[in-house]
Amino acid sequence: MRLRGPRTVRWRLTLLYSSLFVVAGALLLAFTYLLYAHNGAGQAASTVEGPKLTTGGPGPDAVPSVTAVVAAVRADQRHQLLVEACVALAVMALASLALGWVMAGRVLSPLRTMTASARRISADNLHERLAVPGPDDELKAVADTFDAVLARLEGAFEAQKQFVANASHELRTPLTLQQAIVDVTLADPDAPAQVLRAALARVRAAGQEQERLIDALLTLARSQRGLETREFVDLATVVEERLRGVELSVRARLESAPVLGDPQLVERLVVNLTDNAVRHNLPAGEGSWVSVWTGLDARGRPGLRIENSGPVIAADQAAGLFQPFRRLGVERVGKRDGLGLGMSIVAAVVAAHGGRVRARTRPQGGLVVEVSLPPYAPAEHRSPAPAAVGIPNPAPLV
């Protein structure tokens, strides 16, 4: 038969307290007994060395000597002391079990309260918290940490619900449009070939929009999952290649910004930022421009900064740009410009690389997006920073 120890922490603490008390008491009794024995031996020796009796009477062989009597009395006292100490230790050991049980219960009482509260919390009531009162001890630190985890889980659940709702709406929109086009076309049995071709073209365009949305969702999910490959990427090279096809006035200063990360995700980061800067800009001929910088900041971290002209954006709306399906100034039922996932993909890619992204509005209109990534400059890839790269159609910045 296999013996099992106590299964509760309360019993373990009780046995631990009692064991420590018994061990400490036994050591104390042993130390006291040795001191008493040593002092008794010293006193017996001093009795032997004392003056001898010279009066008449029986000889030393006829009566016990004083030393023998003292030694016998000391031995009895030591034995009695040992017995009484062992009995006292046994009684106190039982008392320590009871006291240890009570004290362990008092110590673990907040933990039982935390356990009961945690069992009541589920996905439907993540807003509840343990909120353990008391001093800032280890148990309260555990409770506060658990409350912080619940807060993050609540935020993640709410974001997931919102994301699923938005994604469902965004995916349903092209499907509804396709069905409406097909129904209208089928309602006319004598529709000419030109009308049918136009309907098919519109259905194809709606399918392509749906395909782009699905690709964006997959990219967002992939970036949120983390990095699968890490390779050397220079932000300056990626940005330079991307800016060659931009028709707006661009001023760029591209210095080497080495990054260790996923090349495809880094390219998607640059593409989304540049497309966002070009799409949400002033109309052509109204002084529209884009400014791009890559290089190392004062702390040696590779960074990317894209600034553009455009409509005036409220300062409190800048942080919301990184939320999925967030569009400024455009209602969902109106004309949509983009999928609404570009900036959220940027935030996910930067987070996967362990970096930081920040957006701030310009008082004159437009947006400034700054990306900072962890430093990486191995010797085999280190190269002198190139001079500023000029892009066609430069224009002064305001």
C-alpha positions as CSV (number, residue, x, y, z in Angstrom):
1,M,0.0,0.0,0.0
2,R,1.4,3.3,-1.0
3,L,1.4,6.0,1.7
4,R,0.4,9.5,0.8
5,G,1.3,12.6,2.6
6,P,-1.1,15.4,3.5
7,R,-2.8,16.9,0.5
8,T,-3.6,20.3,1.9
9,V,-1.2,23.2,2.4
10,R,-2.7,23.8,5.8
11,W,-1.7,20.3,7.0
12,R,1.8,20.8,5.5
13,L,2.3,24.1,7.2
14,T,1.0,22.6,10.5
15,L,3.4,19.7,10.3
16,L,6.2,22.0,9.3
17,Y,5.6,24.3,12.2
18,S,5.3,21.4,14.7
19,S,8.4,19.7,13.3
20,L,10.4,22.9,13.6
21,F,9.2,23.3,17.2
22,V,10.0,19.7,18.2
23,V,13.5,19.9,16.6
24,A,14.2,23.3,18.3
25,G,12.9,22.0,21.6
26,A,14.9,18.8,21.5
27,L,18.1,20.8,20.7
28,L,17.3,23.2,23.6
29,L,16.8,20.3,26.0
30,A,19.9,18.5,24.9
31,F,21.9,21.6,25.4
32,T,20.4,22.2,28.9
33,Y,21.1,18.6,29.8
34,L,24.7,18.8,28.8
35,L,25.3,22.0,30.7
36,Y,23.7,20.5,33.8
37,A,25.7,17.3,33.5
38,H,28.9,19.3,33.1
39,N,28.2,21.5,36.1
40,G,27.3,18.4,38.2
41,A,30.6,16.7,37.3
42,G,32.5,19.9,38.3
43,Q,30.8,20.1,41.7
44,A,31.5,16.3,42.4
45,A,35.2,16.9,41.6
46,S,35.4,19.8,44.0
47,T,33.8,17.6,46.8
48,V,36.5,14.9,46.3
49,E,39.3,17.5,46.6
50,G,37.8,18.9,49.9
51,P,39.3,18.2,53.4
52,K,38.9,14.7,54.8
53,L,37.2,13.9,58.1
54,T,39.7,13.1,60.9
55,T,37.2,12.4,63.8
56,G,36.9,8.9,65.1
57,G,34.3,6.5,63.7
58,P,33.9,3.9,61.1
59,G,36.6,3.7,58.4
60,P,36.1,4.8,54.8
61,D,35.3,1.3,53.7
62,A,32.4,1.0,56.2
63,V,30.3,4.0,55.1
64,P,29.8,5.4,51.6
65,S,31.9,8.4,50.8
66,V,30.4,11.8,50.4
67,T,31.4,11.8,46.7
68,A,29.5,8.6,45.9
69,V,26.4,10.1,47.6
70,V,26.6,13.3,45.7
71,A,27.1,11.5,42.4
72,A,24.1,9.3,43.0
73,V,22.0,12.3,43.8
74,R,23.2,14.1,40.7
75,A,22.4,11.1,38.5
76,D,18.9,10.8,39.9
77,Q,18.4,14.5,39.3
78,R,19.6,14.3,35.7
79,H,17.4,11.3,35.0
80,Q,14.4,13.1,36.5
81,L,15.2,16.2,34.5
82,L,15.4,14.2,31.3
83,V,12.1,12.4,31.9
84,E,10.2,15.6,32.8
85,A,11.8,17.4,29.8
86,C,10.7,14.7,27.4
87,V,7.1,14.7,28.8
88,A,7.0,18.5,28.5
89,L,8.3,18.3,25.0
90,A,5.7,15.8,24.0
91,V,2.9,17.9,25.6
92,M,4.2,21.1,23.8
93,A,4.5,19.1,20.5
94,L,0.8,18.4,20.7
95,A,0.0,22.0,21.6
96,S,2.2,23.1,18.6
97,L,0.0,20.9,16.3
98,A,-3.1,22.7,17.5
99,L,-1.6,26.1,17.4
100,G,0.0,25.4,14.0
101,W,-3.3,24.3,12.6
102,V,-5.0,27.5,13.8
103,M,-2.2,29.8,12.6
104,A,-2.0,28.1,9.2
105,G,-5.7,28.6,8.8
106,R,-5.4,32.3,9.6
107,V,-2.5,32.7,7.1
108,L,-4.3,30.8,4.3
109,S,-7.6,32.5,4.9
110,P,-7.0,35.2,2.2
111,L,-5.9,32.4,-0.2
112,R,-9.2,30.5,0.3
113,T,-11.1,33.7,-0.4
114,M,-9.1,34.3,-3.5
115,T,-9.7,30.7,-4.7
116,A,-13.5,31.0,-4.2
117,S,-13.6,34.3,-6.0
118,A,-11.5,33.0,-8.9
119,R,-13.8,30.0,-9.3
120,R,-16.7,32.3,-9.8
121,I,-15.0,34.3,-12.5
122,S,-15.6,33.0,-16.1
123,A,-15.7,34.4,-19.6
124,D,-19.1,36.0,-18.9
125,N,-18.0,38.0,-15.8
126,L,-14.4,38.9,-16.5
127,H,-15.1,42.4,-15.1
128,E,-15.1,41.0,-11.5
129,R,-11.8,41.3,-9.5
130,L,-10.5,39.7,-6.4
131,A,-9.8,43.1,-4.8
132,V,-8.1,41.5,-1.7
133,P,-7.7,44.1,1.1
134,G,-5.0,44.2,3.6
135,P,-1.3,45.1,3.8
136,D,1.0,44.8,0.7
137,D,2.3,41.3,1.5
138,E,3.0,38.4,-0.8
139,L,-0.7,37.2,-1.0
140,K,-1.9,40.7,-1.9
141,A,0.8,40.9,-4.6
142,V,-0.5,37.6,-6.0
143,A,-4.1,38.9,-5.9
144,D,-3.1,42.2,-7.6
145,T,-1.2,40.2,-10.3
146,F,-4.3,38.0,-10.9
147,D,-6.5,41.1,-11.2
148,A,-4.1,42.6,-13.7
149,V,-4.3,39.3,-15.7
150,L,-8.1,39.5,-15.6
151,A,-8.0,43.0,-16.9
152,R,-5.8,42.1,-19.8
153,L,-8.0,39.1,-20.5
154,E,-11.1,41.2,-20.4
155,G,-9.5,43.7,-22.8
156,A,-8.5,40.8,-25.1
157,F,-11.9,39.3,-25.1
158,E,-13.6,42.6,-25.8
159,A,-11.1,43.3,-28.6
160,Q,-11.7,39.8,-30.0
161,K,-15.5,40.2,-30.0
162,Q,-15.2,43.6,-31.7
163,F,-12.8,42.3,-34.2
164,V,-15.0,39.3,-35.1
165,A,-18.0,41.6,-35.4
166,N,-16.1,44.0,-37.6
167,A,-14.6,41.2,-39.7
168,S,-18.0,39.6,-40.2
169,H,-19.4,42.9,-41.4
170,E,-16.5,43.6,-43.7
171,L,-16.7,40.1,-45.2
172,R,-20.4,40.2,-45.5
173,T,-20.4,43.5,-47.5
174,P,-18.8,42.2,-50.7
175,L,-20.9,39.1,-50.5
176,T,-24.1,41.1,-50.2
177,L,-23.0,43.3,-53.1
178,Q,-22.2,40.2,-55.3
179,Q,-25.6,38.7,-54.5
180,A,-27.4,41.9,-55.3
181,I,-25.6,42.2,-58.7
182,V,-26.4,38.6,-59.6
183,D,-30.1,39.0,-58.6
184,V,-30.5,42.2,-60.5
185,T,-28.9,40.7,-63.6
186,L,-30.9,37.4,-63.4
187,A,-34.1,39.4,-63.1
188,D,-33.7,40.6,-66.7
189,P,-33.9,37.5,-68.9
190,D,-33.2,39.5,-72.0
191,A,-30.2,41.3,-70.7
192,P,-27.7,41.9,-73.4
193,A,-24.1,40.6,-73.3
194,Q,-22.7,44.0,-72.5
195,V,-24.8,44.2,-69.3
196,L,-23.8,40.6,-68.3
197,R,-20.2,41.4,-68.8
198,A,-20.5,44.6,-66.7
199,A,-22.2,42.6,-64.0
200,L,-19.5,39.9,-64.0
201,A,-16.8,42.7,-63.8
202,R,-18.5,44.1,-60.7
203,V,-18.8,40.7,-59.2
204,R,-15.1,40.1,-59.9
205,A,-14.2,43.4,-58.3
206,A,-16.1,42.5,-55.2
207,G,-14.4,39.1,-55.1
208,Q,-11.0,40.8,-55.4
209,E,-11.8,43.2,-52.5
210,Q,-12.9,40.2,-50.4
211,E,-9.6,38.4,-51.3
212,R,-7.6,41.4,-50.3
213,L,-9.4,41.6,-47.0
214,I,-8.8,37.9,-46.3
215,D,-5.1,38.4,-47.1
216,A,-5.0,41.3,-44.7
217,L,-6.6,39.3,-42.0
218,L,-4.1,36.5,-42.5
219,T,-1.2,38.9,-42.4
220,L,-2.6,40.4,-39.2
221,A,-3.0,36.9,-37.6
222,R,0.5,35.9,-38.7
223,S,2.1,39.0,-37.3
224,Q,0.3,38.6,-34.0
225,R,1.5,35.0,-33.7
226,G,5.1,36.1,-33.6
227,L,8.2,35.7,-35.8
228,E,8.9,32.4,-37.5
229,T,12.1,33.5,-39.3
230,R,14.7,36.1,-38.5
231,E,16.9,37.5,-41.2
232,F,18.9,40.7,-41.8
233,V,16.8,43.5,-43.3
234,D,17.8,47.1,-44.0
235,L,14.8,49.4,-43.7
236,A,16.5,51.9,-46.0
237,T,16.7,49.4,-48.8
238,V,13.0,48.4,-48.4
239,V,11.8,52.0,-48.2
240,E,13.8,53.1,-51.2
241,E,12.4,50.3,-53.4
242,R,8.9,51.1,-52.2
243,L,9.1,54.9,-52.9
244,R,10.2,54.5,-56.5
245,G,6.6,54.2,-57.7
246,V,5.2,57.1,-55.6
247,E,3.8,59.9,-57.7
248,L,3.6,62.5,-54.9
249,S,6.4,64.9,-54.0
250,V,8.6,63.0,-51.7
251,R,11.6,64.0,-49.7
252,A,13.5,61.1,-48.1
253,R,16.6,60.7,-46.0
254,L,17.4,57.1,-46.0
255,E,20.3,56.0,-43.8
256,S,21.2,52.4,-42.9
257,A,18.7,50.9,-40.4
258,P,19.6,47.2,-39.9
259,V,16.9,45.0,-38.4
260,L,16.8,41.4,-37.5
261,G,13.3,40.2,-38.4
262,D,10.9,38.6,-40.9
263,P,11.6,40.2,-44.3
264,Q,8.0,39.8,-45.5
265,L,6.5,41.3,-42.4
266,V,9.0,44.2,-42.5
267,E,8.1,44.8,-46.2
268,R,4.4,44.7,-45.3
269,L,5.1,47.3,-42.6
270,V,6.7,49.7,-45.0
271,V,4.1,49.1,-47.7
272,N,1.2,49.8,-45.3
273,L,2.8,53.0,-44.0
274,T,3.7,54.4,-47.4
275,D,0.3,53.5,-48.9
276,N,-1.4,55.1,-45.9
277,A,0.6,58.3,-46.3
278,V,-0.2,58.5,-50.1
279,R,-3.9,57.5,-49.8
280,H,-4.8,59.8,-47.0
281,N,-3.2,62.9,-48.4
282,L,-4.3,66.1,-50.1
283,P,-5.5,65.9,-53.7
284,A,-2.9,66.2,-56.4
285,G,-2.0,69.8,-57.2
286,E,-2.8,71.1,-53.7
287,G,0.7,70.8,-52.3
288,S,0.6,67.2,-51.2
289,W,3.9,65.7,-50.1
290,V,5.4,62.8,-48.1
291,S,8.5,62.8,-46.0
292,V,10.4,59.6,-45.1
293,W,13.4,59.0,-42.8
294,T,15.2,55.9,-41.9
295,G,18.3,55.5,-39.7
296,L,19.5,55.1,-36.1
297,D,18.1,57.2,-33.2
298,A,20.1,58.6,-30.3
299,R,20.0,55.2,-28.5
300,G,21.2,53.3,-31.6
301,R,17.8,51.8,-32.4
302,P,16.8,51.5,-36.1
303,G,13.8,53.6,-36.9
304,L,11.4,54.7,-39.6
305,R,9.5,58.0,-39.7
306,I,6.8,58.8,-42.3
307,E,5.2,62.2,-42.4
308,N,2.6,63.4,-44.8
309,S,0.3,66.3,-45.6
310,G,-3.4,65.8,-45.5
311,P,-6.7,66.7,-43.7
312,V,-6.6,67.8,-40.2
313,I,-7.1,65.0,-37.7
314,A,-8.1,65.4,-34.1
315,A,-5.2,64.7,-31.7
316,D,-7.2,62.3,-29.6
317,Q,-7.9,60.1,-32.7
318,A,-4.3,59.2,-33.4
319,A,-4.1,56.3,-31.0
320,G,-7.3,54.7,-32.4
321,L,-5.7,54.5,-35.9
322,F,-4.0,51.2,-34.8
323,Q,-7.4,49.5,-34.0
324,P,-8.7,47.1,-36.7
325,F,-11.3,48.5,-39.1
326,R,-10.8,52.0,-37.8
327,R,-11.4,54.7,-40.4
328,L,-11.4,58.4,-39.7
329,G,-14.1,60.6,-41.1
330,V,-15.7,57.8,-43.1
331,E,-18.8,55.9,-42.0
332,R,-18.8,52.2,-42.5
333,V,-21.9,52.4,-44.8
334,G,-20.4,55.1,-46.9
335,K,-17.6,54.9,-49.5
336,R,-14.7,53.0,-48.1
337,D,-11.1,54.0,-48.8
338,G,-9.0,50.9,-47.9
339,L,-9.7,47.9,-45.8
340,G,-9.2,49.5,-42.4
341,L,-6.5,47.0,-41.4
342,G,-3.3,48.7,-42.6
343,M,-2.3,50.5,-39.3
344,S,-3.4,47.6,-37.1
345,I,-1.1,45.3,-39.2
346,V,1.7,47.9,-38.7
347,A,1.2,47.8,-34.9
348,A,1.1,44.0,-34.9
349,V,4.3,43.7,-37.0
350,V,6.1,46.2,-34.7
351,A,5.0,44.3,-31.6
352,A,6.2,41.0,-33.1
353,H,9.6,42.5,-33.6
354,G,9.7,43.9,-30.0
355,G,9.5,47.5,-31.2
356,R,7.4,50.6,-30.6
357,V,5.1,52.6,-32.9
358,R,3.6,56.0,-32.3
359,A,1.3,58.2,-34.3
360,R,0.8,61.9,-33.8
361,T,-1.2,64.4,-35.8
362,R,0.1,67.6,-37.4
363,P,-1.7,70.9,-36.6
364,Q,-1.5,71.9,-40.2
365,G,-3.0,68.5,-41.3
366,G,-1.6,65.1,-41.9
367,L,0.0,62.5,-39.7
368,V,3.5,61.5,-38.4
369,V,4.1,57.8,-37.7
370,E,7.3,56.8,-35.9
371,V,8.6,53.2,-35.7
372,S,11.4,52.2,-33.4
373,L,12.8,48.6,-33.5
374,P,15.4,46.8,-31.4
375,P,19.0,47.4,-32.4
376,Y,20.9,45.0,-34.6
377,A,24.3,45.7,-36.2
378,P,26.4,42.6,-36.6
379,A,30.0,43.0,-37.9
380,E,29.4,41.1,-41.1
381,H,26.5,43.5,-42.1
382,R,27.8,46.7,-40.7
383,S,28.3,49.3,-43.4
384,P,28.8,53.1,-43.4
385,A,25.6,55.1,-43.5
386,P,24.9,56.2,-47.0
387,A,24.1,59.8,-47.9
388,A,20.6,61.0,-48.2
389,V,18.8,59.3,-51.1
390,G,17.0,61.7,-53.4
391,I,13.6,60.7,-54.7
392,P,12.1,62.3,-57.8
393,N,9.8,65.3,-57.4
394,P,11.2,66.8,-54.2
395,A,9.2,69.5,-52.6
396,P,9.9,71.7,-49.5
397,L,8.3,70.5,-46.3
398,V,6.1,72.7,-44.2
